[in-house]
């Protein structure tokens, strides 16, 4: 818990150190360090409940009382002091429970008080076995209860109460440390829980019309020092001492949050936040915490399948499936590869090499979402091969920046750890600007400023940023561009130009955990692994030599949209598809048509999907819990993890691709990939390394089609953190805490449409409750991208395009 | 009345419609304003310092020194907050003062605000006393209408607005930082210090918080000079104060006298301990010098000088000079249990020792009152008190232990008598005001 303090401590100038004596041991710590933390430095654990290193001190529980015979001025404190609120002073002398009878008695007294109204129901409490109250009652309390012996009557409550669909509160267990309420107010900015009533009847409460719906509510459960807060998901499921804990990396966004997976007999029971001060500190989103049942659903694929003569899919052995897949691909003609954005870097590398070496094509693109050629150029010239080691933007830089500009990125929905870090930074003076159609709740919580922009017209707004002195764009600015900007012509180019012109630093924040790794691994039609441009002959030779092939295809490949088009037109005959949901792609109908039109489809999936139902060969692949791998964060920071489970029937994508490649080589196409395990691939990636030649120059500013004069309203949309995404399947309580889908309209529009609107685009229409959004840019309507039906792309229109908005009654 | 009394604040209480502006002006009210405006703020602070006025809310912190802590280079506005959340059991001086002469308070607020360069002042009045809130509101409105408040007061160029704020009914809001929380619209719970209110108080701005009586004393100091004020009282506890006698005396009420007067003198002024129907007098058994949070004293302390040092030396605190007088008919265990129930009810819940400790103390005391338990329970009680006193977040928890530890110190035998008697050996009716009236006498 104190790692961060240590790190900041290391950076502090020696002259800023303060020396004090704790239990006779001299220790020097940075000034303003709290005594409780200084004591940890010398290995003394002072018991505590309300204290938390990432929350402001409150001094409420009084468990950490210590004796201070000398406050550093020669005089002592007459009374024991709360070490969690007392800053160190030069020459201070502190006696903790280890050396002072006064401190020990004070702590024993507080512990005894804490237990009088506590039910002592450890045998049936979820926290039993990992409970700070239980542990510290044993280490710093008395064995027998004088309260019970003297006939005391405890305060009781009906139990438990739901403070949200996911979080339950057992009030009689609560020690009123206020960690949960302080977290919600100070860290998440969702103060939907508060202490109410007084005295021993004080309790955590919610306002009746506002349940505790926060994307970060699960953190309160984890930091609760007793069993007062539990999740609907984990309550009564298991005992901590039956669990095996494995460190892992969260797979739901590009933040790379450290998590801890607790599992029992091959099943994940729960996930907790890991502690990584450089990345997610001690917090994770509720999606990272609760959304893991997707891998345990009934539609999980467990064996390979091949299309039978009667047209149905039948089970097959791995060897048969490899052979059938290879033969089918060999006979299909030209083949494209759509790996999807959820891969580990190792799997992405396998797809990239499989396309080039086994299939002899550059037709590979991980982007299972609206994309552009401009984006591919941007990734090649500005993003690939950057990382914390060479000065790329990190989480710490977000905190240090004077200004952070968000473009095409809604961190609270799309990158929770960035949101929390920015919110922390904004409380310390960092200014957040968002180029967006309206001030989102997340932006307001970051005290941010809206720079209004119609979706699709971001480029002009980005260009004008530097001209406005009040924005203060300069070398101490960080510009974060989201992947959604790909659909806004010229925006990425403008952002790169802005950075070059002003000295501001730029980072690209994709949505999915595997996106950045796929860029590095070269799952793009114009990039080979390690940032090697396909167009650069030397780069091709470099890769070909390492891969042991004579040459690599020279022509840049088709991007995902072009692969879809080529399948429909018949230019491509086969396709290898990873974790791609057609409804996520730029044109879902076209993608479905392409799958139907393809002569041969190989699908690698965790669960049955629309793609596997169309496929000729289906390979079950491992979810992240069943394989080792590496996610690369938006910063470019590798986050390796090991497998949680050893599951011989659940192979990583790279093993499947290696199997197909070996069969293809037998048929005379390409050559084997030369690896079969994650460790092999890691070694190959290491061997290949990054490209040290010239980076591709940024492409020319693309044409910006003008949408002026077009009919209807511009459609703004993004995916909310909690929505209908298939990786949230299986956790009803989590989904119940999602925000209600609404259409955001201006007050003027609302006056015309009334409280329910029907939004109609070229792909369908949807009827949603309307919500007035005060600063929504004129002529824009916003809807969540995947919170109803098949989502916006399949059922409404393309983001940025024109839609009509009418009152539902009209 | 003898000349032991020094009626200053209480001088006009018996006047016709004493609470009106007219009545106040007839006694020279608001005259001190022009004098103060001519002196300038620093001179007003110096005068209050020189007078030796110490906080009348209980703690006795020198008022002028408190004012001088306000950092005048802080760019934030400065605020004066008057603590009128009088809720301590036994304490009843501010409420009669505000009822009888609210303009004395308002005048004091103007002078004090001027001294600390505040342009907004708040009077935080206990929510339960609606009649007092209305009276102070009316006085403030009168003062505005007469030009004593608002823009350019008396042509001095000094502006002041006064806000009368009604509390929501919590003893804890008498604690100054909890009061600030309440004033800002949050739950009344004490704040972590530092920062102290003088640096970051109301709305994180420099704030002076003073008791009603302290502020009300300022006009007389300005009018008559600090030497006049310092000429009363004792060496370190200067001036006068309102002594509120309640309970078993013949004439309970407010007695304004110099600090250092003794309870013996005050009881004489109040007509002595109450008489029985046969003309005999009851005997003083125990008393609180400054409300229930100050350790109780006994008849042997009758000659203790009632100033900060004297009462401190006797093992208690001067507090709010709320002298609750109990005669020999009162069961000390019963009295202490009632007080402890009050603390349990009023504990804000923020810190463990006070929240849980008062919950348990009540249970232990209730059993003792019923004659259940053993002598060891007295040691348990004292140990509980030891674990609360000095371990709580604010002084509420400390105060809750005072009646218990002091009563066991002075009346241990009486506690034990409950155990041997198998219940309370006292007749609770004997302590009541109608105790000596028989049914026949009433007829």
Boltz contact constraints between the chains, C-beta under 6 A:
constraints:
  - contact:
      token1: [A, 59]
      token2: [B, 192]
      max_distance: 6.0
  - contact:
      token1: [A, 60]
      token2: [B, 350]
      max_distance: 6.0
  - contact:
      token1: [A, 60]
      token2: [B, 351]
      max_distance: 6.0
  - contact:
      token1: [A, 61]
      token2: [B, 352]
      max_distance: 6.0
  - contact:
      token1: [A, 62]
      token2: [B, 351]
      max_distance: 6.0
  - contact:
      token1: [A, 62]
      token2: [B, 352]
      max_distance: 6.0
  - contact:
      token1: [A, 62]
      token2: [B, 353]
      max_distance: 6.0
  - contact:
      token1: [A, 62]
      token2: [B, 391]
      max_distance: 6.0
  - contact:
      token1: [A, 79]
      token2: [B, 390]
      max_distance: 6.0
  - contact:
      token1: [A, 85]
      token2: [B, 192]
      max_distance: 6.0
  - contact:
      token1: [A, 106]
      token2: [B, 391]
      max_distance: 6.0
  - contact:
      token1: [A, 109]
      token2: [B, 387]
      max_distance: 6.0
  - contact:
      token1: [A, 110]
      token2: [B, 352]
      max_distance: 6.0
  - contact:
      token1: [A, 113]
      token2: [B, 352]
      max_distance: 6.0
  - contact:
      token1: [A, 113]
      token2: [B, 353]
      max_distance: 6.0
  - contact:
      token1: [A, 113]
      token2: [B, 356]
      max_distance: 6.0
  - contact:
      token1: [A, 113]
      token2: [B, 357]
      max_distance: 6.0
  - contact:
      token1: [A, 114]
      token2: [B, 352]
      max_distance: 6.0
  - contact:
      token1: [A, 116]
      token2: [B, 356]
      max_distance: 6.0
  - contact:
      token1: [A, 116]
      token2: [B, 360]
      max_distance: 6.0
  - contact:
      token1: [A, 117]
      token2: [B, 356]
      max_distance: 6.0
  - contact:
      token1: [A, 152]
      token2: [B, 363]
      max_distance: 6.0
  - contact:
      token1: [A, 198]
      token2: [B, 348]
      max_distance: 6.0
  - contact:
      token1: [A, 198]
      token2: [B, 349]
      max_distance: 6.0
  - contact:
      token1: [A, 199]
      token2: [B, 347]
      max_distance: 6.0
  - contact:
      token1: [A, 199]
      token2: [B, 349]
      max_distance: 6.0
  - contact:
      token1: [A, 199]
      token2: [B, 355]
      max_distance: 6.0
  - contact:
      token1: [A, 200]
      token2: [B, 355]
      max_distance: 6.0
  - contact:
      token1: [A, 200]
      token2: [B, 359]
      max_distance: 6.0
  - contact:
      token1: [A, 202]
      token2: [B, 349]
      max_distance: 6.0
